[in-house]
């Protein structure tokens, strides 16, 4: 494995590439979401959100296999394995993805279709359009599944700049789709689903061409390696089940809200998920660049370096998310009024609770990479299953009892906080996880940064009356203040020095070099 300084440079370079992509994606998403909501209307937007949730219930299959492929390729790269081994893993993964895609189509066209037409609360006059949306969404998901091994190949080789290019292409296509949605006189809901499917196909085509040209020695070759298939499948069993529960948390929450409160609340839930995903992706960009190096460090038996990456990654992931999410927490009502013409009820409270849950979730996200790298999954993942199952059961119960919809997300927060210490205790037992060091170096700085960032603006928010000026000042100053608190409280001195020096190299002009010339010359 490369030296630490090389790794740090690569992490920064890849993170900046993904950030450039994310800023563009987020800006366009905020713009297009408003137009889409206006073009579709609250009811149709809610229908699209809930159908996407039903299809996403099959998405755990693709997520599982992509994670497995990335894990095994990263481990082999860390070991220095030859190309033949890597090609065999990639080709076997492609075969498994194709097989799962066929299973998804069968399930989607039987169980999924029955659930759509029999259980979901959709107005009768929109049922035909809902079925068209469902078919396009299923096909789009299958295409996404077939692109998953290609994505895993790119991530494993840390070629994150590819996502920068694809981000620009993706948002350009979505802008074109929104324009066509407005000007074409047709069923807007069906048309939007068709455009989304077309964009998905184009993205798959790009990844296919890129991987075929970039990784020539790892092209797909028909292979049947029973021991490898068994190894991949065996490793994937726990992750497979874990992803089922993860998807059920999102999709199951949407279904529960639909059953008890109807599609209008689903529109609020869909918008809240969009905002939360956009914010969370700022931290995810950093975590995504870190994961391959954590896995390669484990494979190379550099455990001290690995735990250092986990501790530093947890802090950075939390801080990056906090900087962008704090202004939203403080001024979400103003942001929604500015962003959307008609704001569905419960949207603001859903967004606030989702952000809080996401902040809590960042504390474990980097650590899970170690669990997957080690292959010692049983204890952690079984606890994860219980955690997610309880969230779903109690979410259903609070709605059944008669509590308002926001209590679904309150339930998530309470149960997650109860289970987090359990994960750390298990990790100490299984991996000799340095819990005390992690608390001292990661969790305590996170606590102080959160308190120092949030409370001054919380009180200012309460003291000054609501106005456009107050909202603008709070949004701008909270980001700047949080950035300063992170720099001087959340970062260690060596990290702060490296970042300052890096910024100087990137943004300050190089000193001029003066050459003296003698008379003889």
C-alpha positions, 0 to 999 in steps of 0.5 A, spaced: 500 500 500 502 507 498 505 511 503 500 515 508 501 522 504 500 519 497 493 516 500 491 523 503 493 526 497 488 521 493 483 522 498 483 529 497 483 529 490 477 524 489 473 528 494 474 534 491 472 531 484 466 528 487 464 535 491 464 538 484 459 533 482 455 534 488 454 541 488 452 541 481 447 536 482 444 539 488 443 546 485 440 542 479 436 538 483 433 543 488 431 547 481 428 541 478 424 538 484 420 545 484 418 545 477 417 537 477 412 538 483 408 544 480 408 540 473 405 533 476 402 536 482 402 534 489 398 527 488 402 525 482 408 527 485 406 523 491 404 517 487 411 517 483 415 517 490 411 511 493 412 507 487 419 509 487 419 506 494 416 499 492 421 498 486 427 500 491 425 494 495 428 490 490 434 495 490 437 491 496 439 486 491 443 490 487 446 494 493 448 488 496 452 485 490 455 491 488 458 492 495 461 485 495 464 486 488 467 492 491 469 489 497 473 483 494 476 487 488 479 492 494 481 486 498 485 483 492 488 490 490 490 491 497 494 484 497 497 485 490 493 480 486 494 479 479 489 481 473 486 474 472 484 473 479 480 480 479 477 479 472 474 472 475 471 476 481 468 481 476 466 476 471 462 472 476 459 478 479 456 480 472 453 473 472 450 474 479 447 481 477 444 478 471 441 472 475 438 477 480 436 482 475 431 476 472 429 474 479 427 482 480 423 482 474 419 476 476 418 478 483 416 485 480 411 483 475 408 478 480 408 480 488 410 488 486 404 489 481 399 485 486 401 490 491 401 496 487 394 495 485 391 492 491 394 495 497 397 502 495 392 508 496 392 511 489 386 515 486 382 510 481 383 515 475 391 515 476 391 508 477 393 507 469 399 512 469 401 509 476 402 502 472 406 505 467 410 509 472 411 502 475 413 499 469 418 504 467 421 504 474 422 497 474 426 497 467 430 502 470 432 499 476 434 492 472 439 497 468 441 500 474 443 493 477 447 491 471 451 497 471 453 496 479 459 491 477 461 497 473 460 502 478 464 497 483 470 496 479 471 504 478 470 505 486 475 499 487 480 503 483 478 510 486 477 513 479 472 518 483 473 523 477 468 519 473 463 521 477 464 528 476 463 527 469 457 523 470 454 528 474 455 534 469 452 529 464 446 527 469 444 534 471 444 536 463 439 531 461 435 532 467 434 539 465 432 537 458 427 532 461 424 538 465 424 542 460 420 537 455 416 535 461 413 542 461 412 544 454 409 537 451 402 536 452 401 529 455 400 525 461 406 528 465 407 523 470 408 517 465 412 522 461 417 523 467 417 516 468 419 515 461 425 520 461 428 518 468 428 511 464 432 513 458 437 517 462 438 511 466 440 507 460 444 513 457 448 513 464 449 505 464 452 506 456 457 511 459 459 506 464 460 500 460 464 504 454 468 507 460 470 500 463 471 496 457 476 501 455 479 503 461 480 496 464 482 492 458 485 486 462 478 486 466 473 485 461 468 480 462 469 473 460 464 467 461 466 463 467 463 458 472 467 458 478 463 454 483 468 456 489 468 463 488 460 463 487 459 460 493 464 465 497 461 471 494 454 468 496 456 466 503 459 473 504 453 476 501 448 473 505 449 477 511 450 484 507 444 481 503 439 481 509 442 487 512 440 491 505 433 488 505 432 492 512 435 498 510 431 499 504 425 497 508 426 502 513 426 507 507 420 504 503 417 501 509 416 508 512 413 510 505 408 505 505 406 505 512 405 513 511 401 511 505 397 506 508 395 511 514 395 518 511 395 517 503 399 520 498 399 527 500 404 525 506 408 521 501 409 527 497 412 530 503 416 524 505 419 524 498 421 531 498 424 530 505 428 524 502 431 528 496 433 534 501 436 529 506 440 525 500 442 531 497 445 533 504 448 526 506 451 526 499 456 531 501 459 526 507 458 520 503 463 523 497 468 523 502 466 516 505 466 513 498 473 515 497 475 512 504 472 505 503 477 502 498 483 505 502 480 502 509 479 495 505 486 495 502 489 497 509 486 491 512 488 486 507 495 489 508 494 488 515 496 495 517 491 495 522 493 501 526 493 505 519 486 502 518 483 504 525 486 511 524 482 512 517 476 510 521 477 515 526 478 520 522 473 518 517 468 518 522 469 526 524 470 528 517 464 525 515 460 528 520 463 535 520 462 535 512 454 533 513 454 538 519 456 544 515 451 543 510 445 541 514 445 546 520 443 552 516 437 547 513 435 545 520 435 552 522 431 555 516 428 550 513 421 553 513 424 559 509 428 555 504 422 551 503 418 557 501 423 560 497 424 553 493 417 550 493 411 554 491 406 549 494 409 546 500 406 539 502 404 539 510 409 535 514 415 537 509 419 541 514 418 537 520 420 530 516 426 534 513 429 536 520 428 529 523 431 525 517 437 530 518 438 528 525 437 521 524 442 522 518 447 525 523 447 519 528 448 514 522 454 518 520 457 515 527 457 508 524 458 509 517 465 508 516 466 503 521 462 498 517 467 498 512 471 495 517 466 490 518 465 488 511 473 488 510 474 483 515 468 478 513 466 477 521 459 479 519 455 475 524 454 479 530 454 486 528 449 484 522 444 480 526 444 486 531 443 491 525 437 486 523 434 487 530 435 494 530 431 495 523 426 490 525 424 494 531 424 501 528 419 498 523 414 495 528 414 501 532 413 505 526 407 501 525 405 501 532 405 509 533 401 510 527 396 505 528 395 508 535 394 515 532 400 519 533 401 524 527 406 521 522 412 525 524 413 520 530 415 515 525 422 518 525 422 520 532 421 512 533 427 511 528 431 516 532 430 513 539 431 506 537 438 508 533 441 511 539 439 505 544 443 501 539 449 505 537 453 503 544 451 495 543 455 496 536 461 499 539 461 493 545 460 488 539 466 491 535 471 491 541 469 484 542 470 481 535 475 486 532 479 489 538 476 495 536 479 501 540 473 504 543 476 509 548 481 512 543 475 512 538 471 516 543 476 521 545 479 522 538 472 522 534 466 522 538 468 528 543 470 532 538 464 531 534 460 533 541 463 539 542 463 542 535 456 540 534 454 544 541 458 550 539 455 550 532 448 549 533 446 553 540 449 560 538 444 560 532 439 556 535 438 562 540 439 567 535 433 564 531 429 564 537 430 572 539 430 575 532 423 575 529 422 571 522 424 575 516 428 574 509 434 578 512 434 574 518 434 567 514 439 569 509 444 572 515 443 565 519 444 561 513 451 564 511 454 565 518 452 558 520 456 555 515 462 560 516 462 559 523 461 551 523 467 551 518 471 555 523 469 551 529 470 544 525 477 547 523 479 549 530 476 545 535 474 538 530 481 538 527 487 536 530 493 540 529 497 536 524 490 535 520 489 543 520 496 544 518 495 539 512 489 542 510 491 550 510 498 548 506 493 544 501 489 550 500 495 555 499 498 550 494 491 550 490 489 557 491 495 562 492 499 563 486 506 560 486 512 565 488 515 568 482 522 565 480 527 571 478 533 569 474 539 574 474 544 574 468 551 576 468 554 581 463 558 575 461 552 571 459 
